[in-house]
Amino acid sequence: MHAKVLDFLQKEIELQHIPGAVIHVSNKGKVIMQEAVGNRVVYPEKAPMQLDTLFDLASLTKVVATLPVILKLMDDGEIRLDDRVSFFLPDFASEGKEHITLRHLLTHTSGLPAHVEYFKEKLGKEQVIERIYQQPLVYPTGEKVVYSDLGLIMLYQVIEKVTGELFETFVGREIFAPLEMDETGFNPCFSEERYAVTEYNETLKAYKSGIVHDDNTEYMGGISGHAGLFAPVGDLVKFAQMIENNGVFNGKQLLSEAAIQLSRKNYTAFDEEYRGLGWMLKGPTYAPCGDYFSDASFGHTGFTGTSIWFDPAVDLSVILLTNRVHFGRKPAILRLRPRLHNIIRSYFS
């Protein structure tokens, strides 16, 4: 498997679909492979990818930061899935949104639009939140899945309201510190050679390095519930271990088994896109985890070229970190991910 995976990634690098990658595969708690290939930056000059390279996780923020905090607050009796968002954020109850619950936000069934380009108006955090409060729904709540960044922005506001703390402070202390994810966080301050460089930015007149790729998050101060998190593969491996061990890390129960199991349930069987709480599930349509992963599989992707997938049927986890947006926003990653996961999964039965 090892050689086949590396050959596959090398070919994708040569096709300029990705500049480089870090790949980690675990089975039954054992590391099967962990490799860095290609380059962390190509323009203006090449530098090799390293195992300690820090990646802009993009939407993996949703499941690595926001989801575990929500589950912890459920474990602590602070919130429940059927709590209305407007219970915590009264101004949200406008334009027909008063009945939207935390469950709707977590399963992307709220009726909020997928994305709004607030950055084009250079709106900061408070202005973005105010806009979402006033945002009309684009479809009836609970009727279909529309993957929405706006919902996760609201969840992070709920978290701050409930905890009385900044999101990054709470998640750092309650989730990342006990998981020993020492290099994971928002607005990172590491040396230049640590970063997987992302896209060219006209305003900066340079490629983004250590600055969040997501434009809305950048204008919101680099921190949100939908994007903004940076991490190296080593830290994500610890997170994956906790998920696979039903909330236990280093002998300590960080999240309850009940919470982990609940998050993996299918809440959207009425739609072609299956959703757990935060998690993407393997469904009847396109799956980033490919054709061979079992129906019990769950995971998530990030726009920058990141992903994490689990197949409990064979105790398999795959972390793929790329900075594919360094070459722009070509859709090649949509074919790359499932084909890579097919190669890997074909070795396990």
GUKE-442311 format. One record per residue (C-alpha): residue number from 1; residue in three letters; x negated, y, z. Coordinates in nm, 4 decimals, padded with zeros to 6 digits. Layout:
<recs>
filo, miba, x, y, z
NUM, ALA, X, Y, Z
...
</recs>
This chain:
<recs>
filo, miba, x, y, z
1, MET, 00.0000, 00.0000, 00.0000
2, HIS, -00.2739, 00.2397, 00.1034
3, ALA, -00.4419, 00.2576, -00.2392
4, LYS, -00.1111, 00.2680, -00.4252
5, VAL, 00.0164, 00.5629, -00.2196
6, LEU, -00.3074, 00.7560, -00.2619
7, ASP, -00.3119, 00.6879, -00.6370
8, PHE, 00.0460, 00.8118, -00.6629
9, LEU, -00.0302, 01.1331, -00.4729
10, GLN, -00.3471, 01.1905, -00.6747
11, LYS, -00.1477, 01.1679, -00.9973
12, GLU, 00.1046, 01.4228, -00.8645
13, ILE, -00.1860, 01.6536, -00.7765
14, GLU, -00.3301, 01.6202, -01.1272
15, LEU, 00.0122, 01.7079, -01.2719
16, GLN, 00.0070, 02.0209, -01.0528
17, HIS, 00.3280, 01.9175, -00.8804
18, ILE, 00.1513, 01.9640, -00.5456
19, PRO, -00.1916, 02.1080, -00.4566
20, GLY, -00.2453, 01.8394, -00.1936
21, ALA, -00.0765, 01.6421, 00.0819
22, VAL, -00.1048, 01.4869, 00.4241
23, ILE, 00.0730, 01.1511, 00.4522
24, HIS, 00.1434, 00.9517, 00.7696
25, VAL, 00.3127, 00.6112, 00.7806
26, SER, 00.3970, 00.4251, 01.1033
27, ASN, 00.5581, 00.0834, 01.1447
28, LYS, 00.6668, -00.0650, 01.4774
29, GLY, 00.4718, 00.2068, 01.6566
30, LYS, 00.1442, 00.1328, 01.4736
31, VAL, -00.0226, 00.3758, 01.2333
32, ILE, -00.0322, 00.2144, 00.8883
33, MET, -00.1947, 00.5097, 00.7136
34, GLN, -00.2802, 00.8728, 00.7760
35, GLU, -00.4630, 01.0549, 00.4985
36, ALA, -00.5272, 01.4000, 00.3581
37, VAL, -00.5606, 01.4357, -00.0200
38, GLY, -00.6137, 01.7218, -00.2630
39, ASN, -00.6378, 02.0852, -00.1577
40, ARG, -00.4731, 02.3067, 00.1015
41, VAL, -00.5286, 02.6010, -00.1327
42, VAL, -00.6079, 02.6260, -00.5048
43, TYR, -00.5727, 02.9979, -00.5728
44, PRO, -00.7758, 03.2129, -00.5630
45, GLU, -01.0259, 02.9366, -00.4836
46, LYS, -01.0012, 02.5736, -00.3842
47, ALA, -01.0442, 02.4393, -00.0332
48, PRO, -00.9774, 02.0762, 00.0641
49, MET, -00.6761, 01.9521, 00.2579
50, GLN, -00.7637, 01.8296, 00.6085
51, LEU, -00.5784, 01.6131, 00.8602
52, ASP, -00.5585, 01.9115, 01.0958
53, THR, -00.4184, 02.1477, 00.8300
54, LEU, -00.1230, 02.3486, 00.9599
55, PHE, 00.1885, 02.3465, 00.7425
56, ASP, 00.4802, 02.5827, 00.7206
57, LEU, 00.7482, 02.3243, 00.8029
58, ALA, 01.0326, 02.5329, 00.6529
59, SER, 01.3650, 02.3535, 00.7223
60, LEU, 01.2007, 02.0829, 00.9334
61, THR, 01.2350, 02.3612, 01.1934
62, LYS, 01.6029, 02.2632, 01.2088
63, VAL, 01.5322, 01.9121, 01.3401
64, VAL, 01.1945, 01.9592, 01.5144
65, ALA, 01.2869, 02.2717, 01.7130
66, THR, 01.6574, 02.3599, 01.7057
67, LEU, 01.8082, 02.0105, 01.7241
68, PRO, 01.6083, 01.8823, 02.0255
69, VAL, 01.6913, 02.2004, 02.2198
70, ILE, 02.0621, 02.1565, 02.1445
71, LEU, 02.0435, 01.7907, 02.2549
72, LYS, 01.8608, 01.8894, 02.5739
73, LEU, 02.1264, 02.1498, 02.6551
74, MET, 02.3896, 01.8783, 02.6036
75, ASP, 02.1974, 01.6445, 02.8359
76, ASP, 02.1865, 01.9235, 03.0945
77, GLY, 02.5620, 01.9824, 03.0761
78, GLU, 02.5214, 02.3359, 02.9394
79, ILE, 02.7045, 02.2806, 02.6091
80, ARG, 02.9201, 02.0254, 02.4253
81, LEU, 02.9687, 01.9661, 02.0544
82, ASP, 03.3258, 02.0936, 02.0539
83, ASP, 03.2380, 02.4259, 02.2131
84, ARG, 03.3365, 02.7104, 01.9829
85, VAL, 03.0515, 02.9284, 01.8653
86, SER, 03.2614, 03.2333, 01.9590
87, PHE, 03.2689, 03.1160, 02.3223
88, PHE, 02.8990, 03.2121, 02.3377
89, LEU, 02.8965, 03.4784, 02.0656
90, PRO, 03.2350, 03.6573, 02.0773
91, ASP, 03.1534, 03.8777, 01.7759
92, PHE, 03.1351, 03.5638, 01.5599
93, ALA, 03.5157, 03.5267, 01.5873
94, SER, 03.5998, 03.7316, 01.2788
95, GLU, 03.6965, 03.6469, 00.9199
96, GLY, 03.8544, 03.3153, 01.0243
97, LYS, 03.5459, 03.1853, 01.2107
98, GLU, 03.6941, 03.1705, 01.5623
99, HIS, 03.7588, 02.7930, 01.5402
100, ILE, 03.4053, 02.6953, 01.4242
101, THR, 03.2295, 02.4672, 01.6742
102, LEU, 02.8678, 02.3723, 01.7418
103, ARG, 02.9463, 02.0383, 01.5735
104, HIS, 03.0433, 02.2210, 01.2532
105, LEU, 02.7144, 02.4124, 01.2508
106, LEU, 02.5057, 02.0996, 01.3188
107, THR, 02.6800, 01.9006, 01.0433
108, HIS, 02.6850, 02.1861, 00.7872
109, THR, 03.0658, 02.1781, 00.7660
110, SER, 03.1383, 02.5273, 00.9038
111, GLY, 03.2434, 02.6880, 00.5753
112, LEU, 02.9581, 02.9398, 00.5896
113, PRO, 02.7684, 02.9956, 00.2624
114, ALA, 02.4439, 02.8092, 00.2021
115, HIS, 02.2193, 03.1122, 00.1812
116, VAL, 02.2358, 03.4911, 00.1632
117, GLU, 01.9338, 03.6936, 00.0489
118, TYR, 01.9246, 03.9344, 00.3432
119, PHE, 01.5542, 03.9930, 00.2778
120, LYS, 01.6370, 04.1869, -00.0398
121, GLU, 01.7825, 04.4544, 00.1877
122, LYS, 01.4904, 04.4147, 00.4317
123, LEU, 01.7276, 04.3277, 00.7156
124, GLY, 01.5750, 04.2432, 01.0535
125, LYS, 01.6976, 03.9823, 01.3022
126, GLU, 01.9744, 04.1894, 01.4656
127, GLN, 02.1053, 04.3103, 01.1289
128, VAL, 02.1118, 03.9550, 00.9886
129, ILE, 02.3057, 03.8303, 01.2915
130, GLU, 02.5520, 04.1189, 01.2565
131, ARG, 02.6033, 04.0287, 00.8883
132, ILE, 02.6736, 03.6642, 00.9749
133, TYR, 02.9276, 03.7782, 01.2358
134, GLN, 03.1091, 03.9639, 00.9549
135, GLN, 03.0603, 03.6892, 00.6926
136, PRO, 03.3811, 03.5457, 00.5426
137, LEU, 03.3952, 03.1694, 00.4940
138, VAL, 03.3427, 03.0312, 00.1430
139, TYR, 03.5480, 02.7128, 00.2030
140, PRO, 03.7763, 02.5824, 00.4812
141, THR, 03.5937, 02.4652, 00.7936
142, GLY, 03.5448, 02.0885, 00.8188
143, GLU, 03.6431, 02.0079, 00.4597
144, LYS, 03.3048, 01.9593, 00.2937
145, VAL, 02.9308, 01.9707, 00.3475
146, VAL, 02.7482, 02.2837, 00.2334
147, TYR, 02.3969, 02.2904, 00.3759
148, SER, 02.3751, 02.6325, 00.5405
149, ASP, 02.0820, 02.8238, 00.6852
150, LEU, 02.3306, 03.0704, 00.8334
151, GLY, 02.4710, 02.8035, 01.0649
152, LEU, 02.1274, 02.7311, 01.2095
153, ILE, 02.0622, 03.1019, 01.2606
154, MET, 02.3795, 03.1072, 01.4714
155, LEU, 02.2712, 02.7967, 01.6657
156, TYR, 01.9460, 02.9632, 01.7619
157, GLN, 02.1459, 03.2627, 01.8861
158, VAL, 02.3653, 03.0290, 02.0937
159, ILE, 02.0489, 02.8762, 02.2421
160, GLU, 01.9161, 03.2182, 02.3461
161, LYS, 02.2531, 03.3115, 02.4967
162, VAL, 02.2832, 02.9861, 02.6964
163, THR, 01.9213, 02.9754, 02.8187
164, GLY, 01.8758, 03.3478, 02.8722
165, GLU, 01.5348, 03.3121, 02.7108
166, LEU, 01.3709, 03.3649, 02.3755
167, PHE, 01.4118, 03.0573, 02.1562
168, GLU, 01.0369, 03.0183, 02.0997
169, THR, 00.9693, 03.0363, 02.4758
170, PHE, 01.2297, 02.7738, 02.5642
171, VAL, 01.1438, 02.5262, 02.2877
172, GLY, 00.7727, 02.5682, 02.3608
173, ARG, 00.8095, 02.4868, 02.7296
174, GLU, 01.0891, 02.2277, 02.7189
175, ILE, 01.0092, 02.0385, 02.3992
176, PHE, 00.6626, 02.1058, 02.2549
177, ALA, 00.4676, 02.1139, 02.5855
178, PRO, 00.5937, 01.7753, 02.7166
179, LEU, 00.5367, 01.6257, 02.3701
180, GLU, 00.1795, 01.7642, 02.3768
181, MET, 00.2492, 01.9400, 02.0458
182, ASP, -00.0163, 02.1949, 02.1325
183, GLU, -00.0538, 02.3450, 01.7853
184, THR, 00.3145, 02.3708, 01.6966
185, GLY, 00.4903, 02.7060, 01.7061
186, PHE, 00.6100, 03.0214, 01.5348
187, ASN, 00.3893, 03.3050, 01.4064
188, PRO, 00.0697, 03.0998, 01.4471
189, CYS, -00.2696, 03.2561, 01.5180
190, PHE, -00.5269, 03.0108, 01.3870
191, SER, -00.8284, 03.0690, 01.1654
192, GLU, -00.7622, 03.1099, 00.7936
193, GLU, -00.9089, 02.7721, 00.6965
194, ARG, -00.6417, 02.5858, 00.8980
195, TYR, -00.3432, 02.6709, 00.6766
196, ALA, -00.1805, 02.5025, 00.3802
197, VAL, -00.1352, 02.8136, 00.1672
198, THR, 00.2100, 02.8701, 00.0182
199, GLU, 00.3479, 03.1006, -00.2497
200, TYR, 00.2163, 03.4198, -00.4055
201, ASN, 00.3930, 03.7207, -00.2577
202, GLU, 00.4324, 04.0396, -00.4597
203, THR, 00.4551, 04.2644, -00.1537
204, LEU, 00.1364, 04.1206, -00.0028
205, LYS, -00.0348, 04.0894, -00.3430
206, ALA, -00.1686, 03.7627, -00.2039
207, TYR, -00.0715, 03.4028, -00.1312
208, LYS, 00.1037, 03.3515, 00.2017
209, SER, -00.1213, 03.1886, 00.4584
210, GLY, 00.0024, 03.1504, 00.8154
211, ILE, 00.2964, 03.3774, 00.7288
212, VAL, 00.6354, 03.2080, 00.7035
213, HIS, 00.7365, 03.1323, 00.3435
214, ASP, 01.1117, 03.1762, 00.4005
215, ASP, 01.1869, 03.5382, 00.3175
216, ASN, 01.4784, 03.5867, 00.5566
217, THR, 01.2762, 03.4408, 00.8452
218, GLU, 00.9841, 03.6687, 00.7641
219, TYR, 01.2039, 03.9775, 00.7933
220, MET, 01.3602, 03.8352, 01.1117
221, GLY, 01.0146, 03.8412, 01.2738
222, GLY, 00.8963, 03.4924, 01.1780
223, ILE, 01.1301, 03.3092, 01.4156
224, SER, 01.4652, 03.1471, 01.3438
225, GLY, 01.6612, 02.8284, 01.3985
226, HIS, 01.6439, 02.7350, 01.0310
227, ALA, 01.2764, 02.8031, 00.9470
228, GLY, 00.9519, 02.9491, 01.0771
229, LEU, 00.7833, 02.6578, 01.2541
230, PHE, 00.4210, 02.5630, 01.1780
231, ALA, 00.2564, 02.2333, 01.2783
232, PRO, -00.0147, 01.9833, 01.1822
233, VAL, 00.0680, 01.6186, 01.1144
234, GLY, -00.0715, 01.5039, 01.4516
235, ASP, 00.1927, 01.7004, 01.6404
236, LEU, 00.4734, 01.5744, 01.4167
237, VAL, 00.3621, 01.2166, 01.4837
238, LYS, 00.4274, 01.2771, 01.8555
239, PHE, 00.7716, 01.4146, 01.7777
240, ALA, 00.8443, 01.1105, 01.5582
241, GLN, 00.7342, 00.8741, 01.8365
242, MET, 00.9805, 01.0391, 02.0755
243, ILE, 01.2647, 01.0032, 01.8234
244, GLU, 01.1802, 00.6380, 01.7526
245, ASN, 01.1523, 00.5617, 02.1257
246, ASN, 01.5027, 00.6948, 02.1934
247, GLY, 01.3849, 01.0140, 02.3603
248, VAL, 01.0877, 00.8705, 02.5516
249, PHE, 00.7331, 01.0042, 02.5133
250, ASN, 00.4377, 00.8832, 02.7221
251, GLY, 00.6769, 00.7031, 02.9563
252, LYS, 00.8861, 01.0152, 03.0194
253, GLN, 01.2495, 01.0495, 02.9076
254, LEU, 01.2516, 01.3854, 02.7295
255, LEU, 01.5938, 01.3471, 02.5671
256, SER, 01.8563, 01.0874, 02.6565
257, GLU, 01.9054, 00.7766, 02.4454
258, ALA, 02.2698, 00.8807, 02.4179
259, ALA, 02.1665, 01.2124, 02.2582
260, ILE, 01.9299, 01.0520, 02.0069
261, GLN, 02.1888, 00.7916, 01.9052
262, LEU, 02.4645, 01.0517, 01.8744
263, SER, 02.2506, 01.2670, 01.6455
264, ARG, 02.2135, 00.9784, 01.3962
265, LYS, 02.5873, 00.9084, 01.3561
266, ASN, 02.7572, 00.9946, 01.0266
267, TYR, 02.9975, 01.2859, 01.0799
268, THR, 03.0709, 01.3495, 00.7119
269, ALA, 03.1809, 01.0180, 00.5581
270, PHE, 03.4469, 01.2220, 00.3711
271, ASP, 03.1717, 01.3842, 00.1624
272, GLU, 02.9077, 01.2499, -00.0762
273, GLU, 02.6418, 01.4106, 00.1437
274, TYR, 02.6130, 01.2280, 00.4761
275, ARG, 02.5178, 01.4334, 00.7801
276, GLY, 02.4333, 01.3568, 01.1398
277, LEU, 02.3697, 01.6272, 01.3987
278, GLY, 02.0945, 01.8215, 01.2240
279, TRP, 01.9763, 01.5107, 01.0420
280, MET, 02.0274, 01.4273, 00.6769
281, LEU, 02.1434, 01.0647, 00.6453
282, LYS, 02.0961, 00.8202, 00.3592
283, GLY, 02.4140, 00.8579, 00.1562
284, PRO, 02.5634, 00.7384, -00.1732
285, THR, 02.4038, 01.0203, -00.3753
286, TYR, 02.0455, 01.1496, -00.4085
287, ALA, 01.8295, 01.0551, -00.1103
288, PRO, 01.4815, 01.2032, -00.0577
289, CYS, 01.3900, 00.8738, 00.1152
290, GLY, 01.4418, 00.6834, -00.2101
291, ASP, 01.6328, 00.3718, -00.3059
292, TYR, 01.4926, 00.1127, -00.0652
293, PHE, 01.5366, 00.2816, 00.2731
294, SER, 01.8290, 00.1228, 00.4579
295, ASP, 02.1679, 00.2858, 00.5122
296, ALA, 02.0644, 00.3505, 00.8730
297, SER, 01.7899, 00.5896, 00.7569
298, PHE, 01.7778, 00.9536, 00.8630
299, GLY, 01.5398, 01.2424, 00.8130
300, HIS, 01.5006, 01.5940, 00.6789
301, THR, 01.3136, 01.7952, 00.4186
302, GLY, 01.1614, 02.1423, 00.4027
303, PHE, 01.1571, 02.3742, 00.1010
304, THR, 00.7794, 02.4212, 00.1191
305, GLY, 00.7354, 02.0483, 00.0419
306, THR, 00.7568, 01.8855, 00.3837
307, SER, 00.9658, 01.5883, 00.4968
308, ILE, 01.0096, 01.3336, 00.7741
309, TRP, 01.2109, 01.0113, 00.7343
310, PHE, 01.2925, 00.7198, 00.9615
311, ASP, 01.4227, 00.3725, 00.8745
312, PRO, 01.5269, 00.2026, 01.2015
313, ALA, 01.5981, -00.1232, 01.0135
314, VAL, 01.2228, -00.1872, 00.9872
315, ASP, 01.0924, 00.0604, 01.2500
316, LEU, 00.9354, 00.2739, 00.9795
317, SER, 00.8584, 00.6464, 00.9783
318, VAL, 00.7071, 00.8505, 00.6971
319, ILE, 00.5811, 01.2064, 00.7324
320, LEU, 00.4906, 01.3828, 00.4085
321, LEU, 00.3453, 01.7327, 00.4280
322, THR, 00.2770, 01.9298, 00.1097
323, ASN, 00.2652, 02.2975, 00.0196
324, ARG, 00.4187, 02.2466, -00.3240
325, VAL, 00.5354, 02.6136, -00.3363
326, HIS, 00.1720, 02.7178, -00.3804
327, PHE, 00.2431, 02.6391, -00.7465
328, GLY, 00.5826, 02.8129, -00.7416
329, ARG, 00.9293, 02.6651, -00.7031
330, LYS, 00.9296, 02.3910, -00.9664
331, PRO, 01.1664, 02.1041, -00.8766
332, ALA, 00.9091, 01.8215, -00.9187
333, ILE, 00.9228, 01.7482, -00.5415
334, LEU, 01.2797, 01.6200, -00.5890
335, ARG, 01.1454, 01.3229, -00.7885
336, LEU, 00.8197, 01.2922, -00.5978
337, ARG, 00.9748, 01.2237, -00.2563
338, PRO, 01.2035, 00.9289, -00.3451
339, ARG, 00.9410, 00.7598, -00.5638
340, LEU, 00.6795, 00.7858, -00.2892
341, HIS, 00.9213, 00.6458, -00.0298
342, ASN, 01.0087, 00.3602, -00.2673
343, ILE, 00.6408, 00.2641, -00.2888
344, ILE, 00.6047, 00.2690, 00.0896
345, ARG, 00.9321, 00.0913, 00.1730
346, SER, 00.8627, -00.1893, -00.0778
347, TYR, 00.5943, -00.3199, 00.1618
348, PHE, 00.8298, -00.3690, 00.4577
349, SER, 01.1061, -00.6241, 00.5065
</recs>
